[in-house]
Amino acid sequence: MKLSEKNWLIEQESFGVSHKHETCFALTNGYIGIRGINEEVFCDEIPGTFIAGVFDKDTAQVTELVNLPNPIGLRIYINREYLNPLKCEVLEFRRVLDLKQGLLFRKLRLKDEKGRITSIEGFRFVSMKNKNLIVQKYNVICENYSAVLNVESFIDAATVNSKDIPNDRVKHYEVEDKKDCKSCIFLGITTKDERYKVGIASSTEVLLNGHKCYFNRFVKDLGSIITENIEVEAKEGKSYEIVKLIVLVSSRENVEDIFKSSQNKLERAKELGVERLLSEHIEEYDKLWDVAKLEVIGDEVADRSLKFNVFHLLSMANPEDERVSLGAKGLHGEGYKGHVFWDTEIFMLPFYIYTNPKAARAMLMYRYNLLDAARENARKNGYKGAQFPWESADTGQEETPKWGYDYLGKPVRIWTGDIEYHISADIAFAVLEYVRATDDIEFLLNYGAEIVIETARFWASICKYNEEKDRYEINDVIGPDEFHEHCNNNAYTNYLAKWNLEKAYEVLKRLKENYPSHFERLVGKINLSEDEPLNWLKVASKIYIPYHPETKLIEQFEGYFNLKDFVIKEYDSNNMPVWPEGVELDKLNDYQLIKQADVVMLLYLLGDQFDEEVMKINYDYYEKRTMHKSSLSPSIYALMGVRVGETKRAYINFMRTALTDLEDNQGNTALGIHAASLGGTWQALIFGFGGLKVEKDDVLSVNPWLPEKWEALKFSIWWKGNLLDFVVTKENIEIRKRVDKSRVKLKIRDKEVVL
């Protein structure tokens, strides 16, 4: 196995436990997620094994993604003495994530207390071809000794959620079955509340020159751990190959017999062999990278960090499963309990819309499949239509915890699940963005239109008419900036509600005029009255937007400008804002400082509704007051910085978002990948520096700007069934069609062309 070129590799600098690398080196395939712990599983590490959609509550505050038994454990014993890397002299160490091939490589040369030198080198991967499969392969050489090697392979069912938080620690499953299957070991569990069943089968072999070479095999049942032990008479200088194949099967797959299914899948993997499994896995990544490929020539740090961000986006999606979506921390850790937020539709989904439309559709179908739950959520809260939960898991019910901690560690009430309403419009926005880019009319007719219309019904019912001021208002909300709670008329929320209402009217009109049978079916299904659509327009026309025409500033919410004002002046070693002197961290509601892009987010999403002067004035005002305490924020300021001509600040914010996890500049990468930042980084590159924007009549506008040291930018996108390759330099824009389905209208630096 050969590693890719240097610009595709992310390396761990030194040996030891690194929670950041556990997240950054996590391997996922949209079904399984395995954190990047060491094979030996050191005591301070945070193992994480997740299956998309397997949630449970039990004694936890809310439903959470279950941390399943860890199946990848491998330890080596020399004459029955554990070769503990933490107690050896590390002569050589290298651990590398190969982004191009989806491999985690490791090399260790260890000198133990008796002077014995052992070399361990190999890799593991979570198969992108066979979604249930994990493969580990390592070569072990006893460099200066001969001995009996015991290769101990184990499945550890002692895992819990929130391992490092004693008061929140929860074990979500019970072990119901452990078996020695003679050629493998099997462990079966059932989650406590939801009764999901998961089976894990593991097979380990030791080979010399391609042939089995061990003289003894035995299995130990150690309570919560089951081990398979292989003993070998190892000779000095010989290379012994350890091959471990693991299969995970869950009841979410609707299999009748999980044990039998896992055995069949494991036997099939053994028949194919590691080389075939590896080549099939790499072929799948090649297909994904063929579309999602991008390159920044002239800026090595930006190029590698972009590949890192896109690798994890590619790895997380499962186009075949319409019952799951992407959590805010991916399948990389327990942060945010594995829940799905607006992060998916607004930050991540555009990447999939333009590089993997099938995956984008599957994520939107997740929302559609939970539309009845959103309707029920609206009814429970006294509204009509569909109110999507701020945090969603497997049932579509609201899963936001009621309590958390502020920046000082004090317990605080969490209000986002009660009043951060904008997610319903965000989902409607994503639906229409997907349809516009893909022309997937079938999706719109059968699923998407219903989402857009039911969310419009929600907004029409939550908007309250202020007779004295002759306007509709949405009061007591939280906008994207979560420093400020219980706000009236948040500009982002109100504007997106207005947009949602108007678009629902347009969608309904389109169906009535062009697809009358679908129109009649939908109207009958949701019992839509004739006067509702006209009422949407009435409400939309009078929704209050706090805009000040004399200054051209959009006030983030009513009364925002009356708050105490601070301007950011200092930045830390990661170039992140430092709290201004005098700010009390438990009184953030009293200041104009904001957590993340809010008004500027609005200017990005609905940019066609604001002129350049309004964009520039508001960008300048809010950029000086944004603390970027959410990883969602820097990418939007990078993108909008390009659009308003603040290119120096745009590049600074771009590198902030590109390095969010690699440099852990939010300080919490250990909890899981910042998935929204991954998607935001891609958007900042394509829609910011790449200059792509969809204009009226679906004209694809291209007006790039490249930072000084960038010699060229290369990327590809799907647009209405056409696969387009872009090569952008400071002097030239080259666009080539690789898949040609239809004519594409383009505006390249104000010159209209047709491909």
N, C-alpha and C positions, 0 to 999 in steps of 0.2 A: 504494500500500500504506500503510495507516494502522496505527500502533502502538496497542496496547491502553492501557487506563487505567493510571495511575501505579502502582497497587498490584500490577500484573502485570509490572512491569519491573524488571530487575536491571541496573544500569549500572556500567561500568568508569569509575573516577574520573579517570584521566589516561592519556594516550597512552604506549605503550611495551610492552615485553615483560613479561608477567605470567603466570607458570606457574600461579598460582592461577586466573586467569581462563581459561586454556587448558582447565582441568578444568571450572570452573563453567559455561563457555560451550560445552562440548561438546554436540553434537547427535547424538542416536541415535534409532533406530526399532526396536530389538530385533534387527535384522539387521546394519545398518551403524552404526559409531560414528566420529565425526570430532571430534578435539579442537579447541578454540576458538582456534586460532592465527590470525594475520593472513594475508590472502590472499597477501601478498608473501613470506611465510615468512622471517622474520628469522633470522639465524644462531644466536641464543641460544634460539630457541623449540624446543619439543619436539613435533614433528608426531606425530600418532597417527591411523592409519586402521585400523580393526579390522572384521572380519566375525565374528559370533558363531559359535563352533565351529571356527574355523580355527586350529589349534594346531600347534606343531612343536617339536622338541627340538634337533637338530643338536648344536652344541657347548655349549649352555646346560646349567646344572646340572640343570634339570628341564624338562619340556614347558611351553611358554608361549604365550600368545595372540600371534599374529604381528602385528608392526607392518608393515602392508602399504605399498605405494607411496602417496605423498601425491598425491591427484588434484585438489586445489582451488586449486593455484597460479595466481595472476594478477598480472602486473606491467605497468606502463604506461611506455612510453618516449616522450619528446618529441624529435622529430628524432633518433631513435636513441640518446638519452641517458636512462638509467634514472632514473625519478622515484622516488628512494628516500626514503620518508617519514622515515627516521631521519636524513637529511641535509638536511631541509627545515625551515623554520619552520612549526610547526603552528598555523594561525590558528584552526581550529575542530576539535574532536574529540568524537565521541559514539559509543560502542559499547554496545549494549543487547541483552540477552536478553529477548525477549517470551515470557513463560511461557504465556500463553493461546494463542498462535498457533504456538509452536514455531519462532520465527524468530530469527536472529542479525542484527541491524541494525548498520550502521556508516556514519558520516559523517566525512569528512576534508576539510578545506580546507588546502592546502599552498602555501607560497610557496618556490620553489626559489632557488638561488643567483643566477639571472638575473632574479629578480623576477617570474617567471611564476606566476600563481595558478591552481591546479587544484582543482576540487571533485569529490569522489568520494562518492557516496551510494547505498546499496542494502542488500541482504540476501542471506542464504543459508538454505537449509533442507534437512534430510534428510527426504525424503517419508514421511509416515506412511501414505499411501495406496499408493504404489508403492515397495515396500521396497528395490528395487535402485537408487533414484534420488536424486541430489543436485542441487539447483538453486541457481544463483548469478545474481543480477541486480543490476547497478550502473549508475548514470547518471554520466557524466563530462562536466564542463563546463570548457572552457578560458576562464576568466573575462576575461582581459585580453590574449589572444594567439591567433593562428592558427598551426597547425603540423601536421606529419605525426605522428599518434599511432600507435604500434605497441602493440597489445594482445597481450601474450605470455601464452598459456595453457599450463600445463605439468603433466605427470605426472612426479613425482620418485621414481625407484626407488632412490635412495641411502639410503633409510630403514633403520634398524637398531633392534633392541631394545636397551634400556639405553644410549641415546645418550650420556648424561652419566657413564657408569661404564666407563671404558676397559677394565678387565680383564674385565668381564662383557658387553661389546658383542658382539652376535650378529646376523648377517644371515641370516634364515631362508628366504630364497627366491632363486631364480635367474630372471632375465629371459629368457624364451624367445621372445618375439615382440614386435615393434614395427611398427606399420603407419601409413601415411598413407592414410586411406580416402577422401580427396578432400573429404568433408564432415565428417570427424572424425579423431581420432587414437585409436589402440588400443595398449594395452600388456598383455601376458600374462605371468604369472609362475607358477612351480611351487615349492611349499615343498620343502625339501631332504629331510626324513625322511618326512613323511606323504604327500607328493606331492599335496597339495591344489592345484588349479589355480584361479587367479583372473584374470579378464579385466576391464580397465578401459577403457571407451570414453568419449571426451570430445568434445563439439562446442561451438564458440564462434562467436558471431555478433555483429556490431556493427550497430546499427540507428539510423536517424535518422527520426523521425516514423513509426516502425513498419516502415520499409523498409531492406533491406540497403544499406549505403552504402560499403563498403570497396573499395579499388582493387587490393589485392594480398593474397594469402594464400600463406604458405609454411610448410613444416614443417622443423624441425631435429632431427636425431638427435645428441644430445650425450652419448652413452654411456649413463649411467644415467638420463638425463632426455630426454624427448621433448617438444618444444614445438610448438604451433600458433600462428602469428603472423598477426595481422590488421592491415593498415595502412589508415589513414583520413586523408583530407585534412580535418582538423578546423578549423572556423571559430569565431572568437571568439564566445562567448555561446551557442553551440548546445549542446543536451543530447544526448549520444550514449549509447545504451543498450547495455550489454554483457550478453549472455545466455550463460551457460555451463551446459550440461546434462551430467551425468556418470552413467554406469551402471556398477555393479559386479556381476559375476556370478561365483559360485564353483561348483566341482564338487560342493559339498555339496548343490546343488539338483538333482543328477542330470540335468543337461542334456547332450545328446550333443555339441553344438558350442558352446563358450563364446563364441567370436568371433561366430558367427551370432546367438546368443541376445542378446548385448550390443548388436549392431547393430539387431536387431528392437526391442528395448526402447527404444533411443535414438531410433529413427525414430518410434516410437509417442509418445514424450514430445514430440518436435518437432511432431508433428501436433496434439497437444493444446494446446501453447503454455503459456507461463509462467502466464498468468492462470488458466487452467483447472487447471493443476497446483497452483498456490497455493491456489485455492478448495477443491479436493478434499482437500488436506493439512490446511487449517484445519477443514474439516468433520469430519475424523477426530478432530482434537483436541477439537472441540466435543462429539463423542459421548463421548469419554473423560472430559472435564471435567464433563459432565452428571451423571455418577455420582460421580466423585471430588471434585466441588466442595466446598470448605470455605471458611469465612470467620470470622475473628475480628474482631468489631467493637469498636473502642476501643483496639486495640493494633496500630498500623501495622507495627512491626518484626516482631512475631510473625506477623501475617497474611501479610506478603510472604515471610518466610522459610519459612513453611509451604507456600505456593504453590510456592516454589523446590524444596523437598524433594519435594513430590508431583509436580511437573513431571518431574523426573528419573526417578521411579518409573514414571510413565505412559510415558515415552519408552523405557525399557529393555526392556520385556516384548515377547515375540513369541508370542502365543497359538497361532500356526500351526505352530510348530516344537517338537516334543516331544523333540528330541535335544540341546537346549541349555538352560542355566539361566542364572542371573545371577551373575556374578563379584563378588567383594567390592569391586572398584573399577569395576563396571559395564563399559561399553564406552568409558570415559572416560580410560583411561591404563593403564600397564603394571604398576601396583602389584599385588603378589601374583600376578604372572604371568597374570592373567586367571582364576585358579582360583576354584572354587565351594567355599564353606565352609558351616558351620552358619548363617552370617549369612543365607543365603537362606531357609531353612525357619523359623527362629525370629524373625528380625527383619523380613525383607521380605515373606514369603509372606502374613502376615495382611492386609496392605494389599490384596493381589490377591484373597484369599479374599472380602473384603467389598466390593471395588469392581470386580473383573474376574475372576470365578471361572474363566473359560475359560483365562486366563493362568496362574492358580494351578494348575489341573489339568495344564497343559502342563509346568510346572516339576516337579511331582511325577512326571509320566511320564518326565521325564529321569532321575530316580532309579530308577524301575522299569526303564527300558530298560538301565540299568547294574547291575541287581540281580545278574546272573551274575558280573560283575566283583567285586561286594561279597562274593559267596559265595567266589570264588577268593581274595580278600584274606583272608577269615577262615581258609580252609584253609592258606594259606601261613604264617599266624601261629599255627597250631595250635588254632584254634577251629572251632566249628560255626556253621551259619546264615550270616548276612550281616553283614560288618563294612564299613561304608561308609568310604571314605578321608577323612582330615581335609581334604585338598585334592584336588579332582577337576577333570579337564579333559574331554577328549572320549572317553576309553576307560574311565573309571571306576577306573583303577588309582591307587594312592597317588602323589601328585605333590608332596608336601611336600619342600622342599629339606632336605638334611641339615646344612647349615651356614649361619650368618648372623652378625649382629653384635649385640653388646649395646649398652647406652646409652653406653658409653665407647668404642665403636667396635672393641672386641676381638672376634675371631672366636669363636663359640660353637656348640656342637652344638645343633641344633634337634630337640627330642624330640616335638613335637606330632603328627607323622605316625606316630610309633611308639606313643604311649600316651595321646593325647587321645581316648578312646573314646566320649565322650558323644554324639558326632554321630549315632551309629546310633539312639539313643533319640530324639534331636531330630527326626530324619526321621520316625520312627514317630509322634511327637507331632503333627507337621505334617499327616500323612495323616489322622489322626482329627479334628483341628481342621477340616480342609477338609470332611470328610464331615459333621461335625456342623452346619456352617454352611450347607452346600449341599444336603444330602440326596441327594448323588450316589451312590446305592447301586450303580449299575453300576460306578463306579470302585472302590468298596470290594470288590465281588465279584470283579472280574477283575484288579485290580492292587493296591489298597491293603492288603487283608487279607494278601496274600503278603508284602508289606514288613514289616508289623507282626509277623507270625509268624516270619519268618526273622531279624529283629533280636532277637526274644525268644530264639530258639535261641542266638544269639550270646551274649546275657547269661547264659543258663543254663550255657553252657560256660566263660565267663570267671570266673564267681563260684566262689571256692574255699571249701570248707567248713573252718572252724576247729573241730576236734572239742573242743578244750579249752574254748572259749568258746561252743560250740553256736551258731555263727552263720556266715553266708556273708559273704565279704569280696571286695572288688575292690582289689587292691594295685598299687602302682607305676603311678600314673596322673597325668595333668594334668587339672584341672577347668577351668571357664571362666576362672578367674584363672591366667594363664600366668606369673606371677612365681614360682609354686611348682611345682616338678617332682618327679617320683618320690614322689608322696604316696600314703598308704594311706587307703582309705575316704573319698574325697572325697564330701561330703554330696550335692552336686548329682548327681554321676555315679551314686552308689548309689541315690538316690531315684528318678531317672529310669529306672534299670534295673529297679527294683521295679515302677514304674508300667508300664513296657513289658511285663514278664512278665504282670502282672495283666490288662492290656488285651488282650494276645494271647489269653489264655484266654477273655475275654468275647467277643471277635470270633469266635473259633472256635465258641463255644457259640451265638452268634447265627446263624452260617451253618448250623450243624447243625439248629437248630430251625426256621429260617425259609426257608433256601435249600439244601435237602439235596443237590440235584444239583451246585451249586457247591461245597458242602462236600466231596463225594466226589471231585470233579475235583481240587480243591486238595490234599487229603490224598494222593491218588495221585501228583500231579505232584511233590510235595516229599518223598514217602515219609515221612509223619509217623506215628510209632508211637502207640499208644493211651496209653502211659504218659507221653509227653512233656508234654502240657498239665498233668497233675497235678503233675509235677515242677516246672513253672514256678511253680505256686502255692506249693509247698513251699519253693523257693528264695526267692521273693519274701517269704514270711512271716518269713524269718530273715536277710534282708540287713541288715547292720549300718548304722545311721544314727547318727553321733556327735552325739547330743542330750543336753543336760545339764538334767534336769527341775528341779533346784534353782534354776537361773538362767534357765531357758527359752531358753538360747542353743543354737543349732545350731552346732557346731564345724565350720568349713569342711572340715577333714580331721583325722584323728587326729594329735594333737601340735601342732596349730596354736596353741592357747592357750599352749603352752610357748615359743613364739618371742618374740624381743625385740619389745617393743611401742612403736610410735610413733603419735602422733595428729596429724592434719593441722591446722595452725593458720594457714597463710598461703596466699594466692591471688594469681595473677599478673594482668596487665592484662586478660586474657580471662576472668577469674574461674575459672581452672583451678588445681587444687592445686599447691603448690610442695613439692618434696622437703623433709621435715623435716631439720633440722640433725643431722648425725651419720650419716645414711644413706649407705652405700657402694653405689653403683649396680651393682657386680658381685657383690653378696652379698644380693640381694633375697630369695633363698630362706630367709634367716635371720630375716626380719622378718614381722610381722603385716600390714604394708602390702600391699594387693592392687591388681592392675592394673585390675580391672573387676568388675561385679556377678557374684557367684557364689552365695552363699547367698541374697542378695536376688533373684537371677534365679530360683532355685528357688521362692521364696515367691510370685513373680509367676505362673510357669507353672502351679504346682499349688496355687494359693491356697486352693482349697476344702478342702485337707487341713490347714490351719493356722488357729488362732484368732487374733483380732485382737491379743491381748496378745503372742503369740509373734512375730507380724509386726512389731509396734512395737518390741519389745526388740531384735530382730535388725537391723532397719533402723537404729536408732540406733547400734548397736555398729559395724556394718560401714560405715556412711556416713562415719564419722570416719576410716576407715582406707583408703578407696578413692581411688586416685590418678587414676582416669579416664584412664589411659594407653591406653585403647582407646576408639574412638568408639562402641562398642557400649554403653558403660556409662551415660552420663548419662540417656538416655531411660528406662532401667529404674528409676533412682532418682527420676526425675520422676514416673513413673507410680505407683510404690509410695509416694512421698511423699504423694501425694493420698490414697491408700487408708489410710495410717496417720495422717493428719491433720497431717503436717509440710508444710503447704501453702507456706510461704515457701521452704523448701529445694526443694520440688517445682518451683516456678516458676524458681528459679535453674538447676536442672538441665535444665529444659525449654528454656530459652534457650541453654544450653550445647549441647544436641543440635541445636536448630533452626538454630544459627549455625555448626555444625561446619565447613562448607566455605566459607560466605560470609565468615567471619572467620578461617578456617584455624587454629582453636584447637588442632588436633592437630599443626600444623606440617608436614604432609605432603600437603596437598590437591593439590600439583603432580603426585603420582603417580596421581591418579584420584579419583573421587567416593567418599565414605564411604557406600557403598550401604546398609549395615546401619543407619547412623545415620538415613538417609532414612526407612527403614521404622520404626525405633524412634521417630522424631519423630511419625509418624502415630499409632502405637500410644499414645504418651504423651498425645496430644491426645484420641483417641477413647476409650481404655480408662482414661485417667487423668482429665483434666478433663471429658471427656464422660460419664464414669461408667458406660460400658457394661461389662457382665460377663454371661457365660452361667452361669446357675445350674442347679440340679438340674431334670431333666425339660425341659431346653432352654428354660427361661424366660429371656427377655432382660431383665436388670435394668438400670435406668437411674437412677444416683444421682450427678449431676454436681456439680462444684465449680468455680467460675470465679474467676480472680484478680481482684483489686480493680478494675483498670482495664478489664477485659473487660466490655463491655456485653452482648454476645451471642456465641454460638458456633453456627455452622450447618454441618451436614455430612450426608452421605447414605451408606447402606450397603445391600448386598444381604443378606437373611437368609431362607434357605430359599425362594428364588425370589421373594421380595417385595422391592421397592425402597422403602426407608423414608427419608423426609426428616426431619431433626431440627432444631429451632430451640430453643436453650437460653438462657435468661436466668437471672438470680439468683432471680427470682420464679416462673418458669414453664418448663414443658417441653412443647413442641408436637411431636407426631409425626404425620406424614402418610404414607399409602401412595400411592406413585406407580404401582407395578406390584403388583397384588393376585393372588397365587396361592393363598394359604392363610391360615388364621387364625394370628395371631401372639400368643403369650402374653407379656405384659410385666409387669414389676414396676417401677412408677415411684415412686421414693422410698417404697418399702414398700407401695404401693397396687397391687393386682393388677388389670390390665385386659386386655381382649382386643381386638385390632384385626381 
